[in-house]
Amino acid sequence: MEKQEINPLDPSLLVELANTKMPFGKYEGWLLCRLPEPYLVWYRQKGFPKGKLGMQLATLYEIKMNGLTYLLTPLIKK
């Protein structure tokens, strides 16, 4: 099976990030973009999970730390 390359400049990644739900843990079922900032800081210190979810959480951490969460709000599908 071929490993798929992820293009970090693909705008659909932000749409996906805004609409992906946390698959496990205390915040299972929450949209990633709605996760509390302290939870992301904790993950940053502990280490983000491997794979796509880890990349999404790390990206979300950077977005929240730079005060850009408002950019994801209009991308959430109702």
N, C-alpha and C positions, 0 to 999 in steps of 0.2 A: 504494500500500500504506500503510495506517495504522500509525502508530507506537504500540505498545502501552505504556500507562502502567504503571509498576511501583509497587505499593503497598508502601512500606518497612515497614509494620506487619503485613504478611502473614506469619504464622508458617511457611508452607510455604517461604518463601525460605531459612530456616535449614536446613530438611530438604534442600533442593536444594543449598545450600552445603556441607553435610556429605557429600554423595554425588556431587558433581561432580569429574571428573578433570581434571587439568592437560592441555590439548590439545597442548602443544608444549614444546620446550626441555629443559633438563637434567633436569627432574622430570616429563617427559611420562608420563602414566598414573597419577601419584600423586593421591590424593584431595587436594583443595585444603586441607582442614582438617589434613592431615598435612604440608603444606609447612613446611620449617624457617623459623623466625622471621627469621634473617638474610637469607633469600631475599626475604621480604616487605618487610623494611627496604630492601633494595636496590631493589626495585620502587618503593617509596615515594619514594626519592631520584631514581630514573630517570624515574618517571612511570608510572602504571598504564596498561595498554592501554585503548583505547576500548571502549565497549559493555558488554555484560553481564559478561564475564569481568573487566574492569577494576573494575566495581562490586563483584563478588564478592571479588576480591583486596583491594580497599580495605576492605571490610567485615571480611574475615578479619584484616587487619592490625590494625584497631581491636579486634577480639575478642582477639587474641593479646596486644596491648600492654596490655590491661586485665586480663589473667589469667583470661579467661573461656572458654578453649578447652574446659574440662571440660563446658560446656553443649552442645557439638556431639557429643561422644562417644556419648551414648545415641541420637542421631538417625541414626547411620551404619547403613545397611541391610546386613545380612550376606549 
